[in-house]
Amino acid sequence: MTPSGSGPDLPPPPAPVEDDIDAEVRDDLNRWQSEGIEFVGRDGPRLFPATRREAVDRRDHFIAHRLPFYGAREETIRATDPWVFHSGLSTSFNLGLLHPLEAVRPAEAAYRAGSAPLSSVEGFVCGILGWRDYIWHLYWYLEAGSPAGRRPRGTPTVPPWFTRLDADAVRARCLSDTLAQVRDRGWVHHAQRLMVLANYALHRGWRPSEMVDWFHRSFVDGFEWAMVGNVVGMTPYADPGTMTTKPYAAGGAHLDKVSDYCTGCRYDFTKRRGPDACPFTAGYWAFLDRARERLHGNVRMTRALRQLDRIPDLPDVVAQERERGQTPP
């Protein structure tokens, strides 16, 4: 695992230049809002390409500056750099501004020219031609998202502080900063989506179908075909097991390894009980206890479930997390 603070400081990607069309769109949005339509997040300068030229510039910047570090550090999370080593090209693909091969081939050329290592290029190409393509075809193979992650009645709904992106109500640094980025940018990279947002929802047992809807509404690249598989199948493991062979669940120790969030946080990732116990550490063990029957026999979860049985204060941890309930951590 790459240390949380490692890697070079990189220049920001080229910023889009707004024009009259952007002004017209903003006027329309402001008018609709005055008429009672509610939107998610805050208005601000456009951050993602809306033209072919902008998409190509964003791609070229990634190939030159970020691709060389992508392979070893794609899971890295930095509070000071929302892009880190990611391309931010998903919106360009979704809008048809770039064909996926127009990113894959330059990445391959960078490897052949010796300017990017194989691990980086392989990871980037697999993410586009492998995972992205897999998710698209699986969505249609499963009849456009039929496994909606249904849970029994009584499953907690997603609370308002989360759906409204109320980052200021949250004290856990990783969750507060990630919600703020979604609020201000409509985007965070995949490690934050999986290991912060969806991971916390998994710990709390929130309804997967509601999380799909939230991602769909809150993210600039939140197309339904991408959200169903990634949100229902990976983190809550609610399909069940159609997407992956294990849930993407993790505690605070993992977040400390991949991010700089734990330094300066009011919670201690090494503690699972008490007022300064990390909600991700405590939530992870409470989730495993709640799901142990369903996960029994899953060989990829064997070690975690054995660890669960060696925690002497597990009943107290579970009770603590039950008391926390839907309140922001």
C-alpha positions in Angstrom: 0.0 0.0 0.0 1.3 3.4 -0.9 2.0 5.7 2.1 -0.7 8.4 2.4 1.5 11.4 1.8 3.6 10.0 -1.0 3.8 11.2 -4.6 4.7 14.5 -6.2 2.7 17.7 -6.2 1.1 18.0 -9.6 -0.2 20.9 -11.6 -4.0 21.2 -11.7 -5.7 20.1 -14.9 -6.5 22.8 -17.5 -9.6 24.7 -16.4 -12.5 25.0 -18.9 -13.2 28.5 -20.2 -16.8 29.4 -19.8 -18.6 31.1 -22.7 -22.1 32.4 -23.5 -23.6 28.9 -23.5 -22.4 28.4 -19.9 -24.0 31.8 -19.0 -27.3 30.7 -20.6 -27.3 27.4 -18.8 -26.6 29.1 -15.5 -29.4 31.6 -16.1 -31.8 28.7 -16.8 -30.7 26.9 -13.6 -31.2 30.0 -11.5 -34.6 30.6 -13.0 -35.7 27.0 -12.3 -34.4 27.3 -8.8 -36.4 30.5 -8.3 -39.5 28.5 -9.5 -39.1 25.9 -6.8 -36.9 23.2 -8.4 -34.3 22.0 -5.9 -30.7 21.2 -6.9 -27.9 19.3 -5.2 -24.7 21.1 -4.4 -23.4 24.6 -4.9 -23.0 26.6 -8.1 -19.5 27.5 -9.3 -17.3 27.6 -12.3 -17.6 24.7 -14.7 -14.9 22.1 -13.9 -15.4 19.5 -16.6 -15.0 19.6 -20.4 -18.0 20.5 -22.4 -16.3 20.7 -25.8 -14.1 18.4 -27.8 -11.1 20.7 -27.4 -11.4 20.8 -23.6 -11.7 17.0 -23.4 -8.5 16.5 -25.5 -6.6 19.1 -23.4 -7.7 17.2 -20.2 -6.6 13.9 -21.7 -3.2 15.3 -22.8 -2.6 16.8 -19.3 -3.4 13.4 -17.7 -1.1 11.5 -20.0 1.8 13.9 -19.4 1.5 14.6 -15.7 -0.6 12.0 -13.9 -0.5 8.7 -15.8 3.2 8.0 -14.8 2.1 7.8 -11.1 -1.3 6.2 -11.6 -0.4 2.6 -11.2 1.2 2.8 -7.7 -1.1 5.5 -6.3 -4.5 5.2 -7.9 -6.0 4.5 -4.4 -4.3 7.6 -2.8 -6.7 10.2 -1.3 -5.4 13.7 -0.6 -7.5 16.4 1.1 -5.4 19.0 -0.7 -5.8 17.6 -4.2 -9.1 16.3 -5.4 -7.7 15.0 -8.7 -4.6 13.3 -7.3 -3.5 10.9 -10.1 -6.9 10.5 -11.8 -7.9 11.6 -15.3 -11.3 13.1 -14.6 -12.3 11.9 -18.1 -15.5 10.0 -17.2 -17.7 13.0 -18.2 -15.9 13.3 -21.5 -16.6 9.7 -22.3 -20.2 9.9 -21.2 -20.9 13.0 -23.3 -19.3 11.5 -26.4 -16.5 14.2 -26.4 -13.9 11.4 -26.4 -14.0 7.8 -27.5 -12.5 5.6 -24.8 -9.9 4.4 -27.3 -8.7 8.0 -27.7 -7.5 7.8 -24.2 -6.3 4.2 -24.3 -4.1 4.6 -27.3 -2.1 7.6 -26.1 -1.6 5.8 -22.8 -0.2 2.8 -24.7 2.0 5.2 -26.7 3.3 6.8 -23.5 4.4 3.3 -22.2 6.1 2.5 -25.5 7.9 5.8 -25.4 9.1 5.1 -21.9 7.3 8.0 -20.3 4.8 5.9 -18.2 5.4 2.5 -16.5 3.5 -0.6 -17.4 1.7 -0.7 -14.1 0.2 2.7 -14.6 -0.8 2.1 -18.2 -2.2 -1.4 -17.5 -4.3 -0.1 -14.6 -5.7 2.8 -16.6 -6.5 0.7 -19.7 -8.1 -2.0 -17.6 -10.2 0.6 -15.9 -11.6 1.8 -19.2 -11.6 -1.2 -21.5 -12.0 -3.7 -18.6 -14.1 -2.4 -15.8 -16.1 0.3 -17.5 -17.0 -2.0 -20.4 -17.8 -4.8 -18.0 -20.2 -2.6 -16.0 -21.9 -1.4 -19.1 -22.6 -4.9 -20.5 -23.5 -6.3 -17.1 -26.1 -3.6 -16.6 -27.9 -4.6 -19.8 -27.3 -8.3 -19.2 -29.1 -7.9 -15.9 -32.0 -6.2 -17.6 -31.0 -2.6 -16.9 -30.4 -2.9 -13.2 -33.1 -5.4 -12.1 -31.1 -6.3 -9.0 -32.0 -3.1 -7.2 -30.4 -4.1 -4.0 -33.7 -4.7 -2.2 -33.6 -5.0 1.5 -36.2 -6.0 4.1 -38.5 -3.3 5.5 -36.9 -1.5 8.3 -33.6 -1.0 6.5 -32.4 2.5 7.4 -32.9 5.2 4.8 -30.1 7.6 3.8 -30.3 10.5 6.3 -30.9 14.1 5.2 -27.5 15.4 6.3 -25.9 13.0 3.8 -28.3 13.5 0.9 -28.1 17.3 1.3 -24.3 17.2 1.4 -24.2 18.9 4.8 -20.5 18.5 5.2 -20.4 21.0 8.0 -22.5 18.8 10.2 -19.9 16.0 10.0 -16.8 15.9 12.3 -15.1 12.8 10.8 -12.6 14.5 8.5 -12.7 12.0 5.6 -16.4 12.0 5.4 -16.8 15.8 5.8 -14.2 16.6 3.2 -15.5 14.1 0.7 -19.1 15.4 1.1 -17.8 18.9 0.7 -16.1 17.9 -2.6 -19.3 16.4 -3.9 -21.2 19.5 -2.9 -18.7 21.9 -4.6 -17.6 19.8 -7.6 -20.1 17.1 -8.1 -17.3 14.6 -8.3 -14.7 12.7 -6.3 -12.5 9.9 -7.5 -13.2 6.2 -7.2 -11.3 5.6 -3.9 -13.4 8.2 -2.1 -16.6 6.9 -3.6 -15.9 3.3 -2.5 -13.9 3.7 0.7 -15.5 6.8 2.2 -19.1 7.4 0.9 -20.3 3.9 0.0 -18.3 2.2 2.7 -19.9 4.4 5.4 -23.3 3.6 3.9 -22.6 -0.1 4.0 -21.6 0.2 7.7 -24.9 1.9 8.5 -27.0 -0.5 6.4 -28.5 2.2 4.3 -30.8 1.1 1.4 -28.7 0.4 -1.7 -31.4 1.6 -4.0 -31.4 5.0 -2.3 -27.7 5.2 -2.6 -27.9 4.5 -6.3 -30.3 7.4 -6.6 -28.1 9.7 -4.5 -25.0 8.9 -6.6 -27.1 9.3 -9.8 -28.3 12.8 -8.7 -25.2 14.1 -7.0 -22.4 13.2 -9.5 -21.6 14.8 -12.8 -20.8 11.4 -14.2 -23.5 9.5 -12.3 -25.2 7.7 -15.2 -27.5 5.0 -14.1 -25.7 2.2 -15.9 -22.5 3.0 -14.0 -24.1 3.5 -10.6 -26.2 0.4 -10.4 -23.3 -2.1 -10.6 -20.7 0.0 -8.7 -23.0 1.1 -5.9 -25.3 -1.9 -5.5 -22.9 -4.7 -6.4 -19.5 -3.6 -4.9 -20.0 -1.9 -1.6 -23.3 -3.2 -0.1 -22.9 -6.6 -1.8 -26.6 -6.4 -2.3 -27.1 -8.1 -5.7 -26.1 -10.7 -4.0 -22.6 -11.6 -5.2 -23.4 -11.0 -8.9 -20.9 -8.2 -9.2 -18.1 -9.2 -6.9 -17.2 -12.0 -4.5 -17.0 -9.8 -1.4 -18.3 -6.5 -0.1 -15.9 -3.5 -0.3 -15.9 -2.9 3.4 -13.0 -1.4 5.4 -12.2 0.2 8.7 -10.3 3.3 9.7 -6.9 1.6 9.4 -7.3 1.3 5.7 -8.3 4.9 5.3 -5.2 5.9 7.2 -3.0 3.9 4.8 -4.5 5.5 1.6 -5.2 9.0 2.8 -4.0 12.0 4.8 -7.4 12.3 6.5 -6.7 10.6 9.8 -4.0 13.1 10.7 -5.7 15.9 12.5 -9.1 14.2 12.7 -11.0 14.4 16.0 -11.4 10.6 15.8 -8.7 8.0 16.4 -8.7 5.3 13.7 -7.0 2.8 16.2 -10.0 3.0 18.6 -13.3 1.2 18.2 -15.0 2.3 21.4 -15.4 5.6 23.3 -16.1 9.2 22.3 -13.0 9.5 20.1 -13.5 6.1 18.4 -13.3 6.2 14.6 -16.8 5.7 13.1 -15.3 3.7 10.3 -13.3 1.4 12.6 -16.3 0.8 14.9 -18.7 0.7 12.0 -16.7 -1.9 10.2 -16.8 -4.4 13.1 -20.5 -3.6 13.7 -21.2 -4.3 10.0 -19.4 -7.7 10.1 -21.3 -8.7 13.2 -24.6 -7.8 11.6 -23.7 -9.6 8.3 -21.8 -12.6 9.6 -24.5 -15.1 8.8 -24.8 -13.8 5.2 -21.0 -13.8 4.8 -20.4 -17.2 6.4 -18.7 -19.5 3.9 -17.3 -16.7 1.8 -13.7 -17.6 1.7 -12.6 -14.0 1.1 -14.2 -12.9 4.3 -12.9 -15.8 6.5 -10.0 -14.0 8.1 -12.1 -10.9 8.9 -14.8 -13.1 10.5 -12.2 -14.9 12.6 -10.9 -11.6 13.8 -14.4 -10.6 14.7 -14.7 -13.6 17.1 -11.5 -12.4 18.9 -12.9 -8.9 19.8 -13.8 -9.1 23.5 -15.7 -5.8 23.6 -17.7 -6.5 20.4 -21.1 -6.3 22.1 -20.2 -2.8 23.4 -19.0 -1.7 19.9 -22.2 -2.9 18.3 -24.3 -1.1 21.0 -22.3 2.1 20.5 -22.9 2.1 16.8 -26.6 1.3 17.2 -26.8 4.3 19.5 -25.0 6.5 16.9 -27.7 5.5 14.5 -28.4 8.1 11.7 -26.6 11.0 13.4 -23.7 12.5 11.5 -20.3 11.2 12.9 
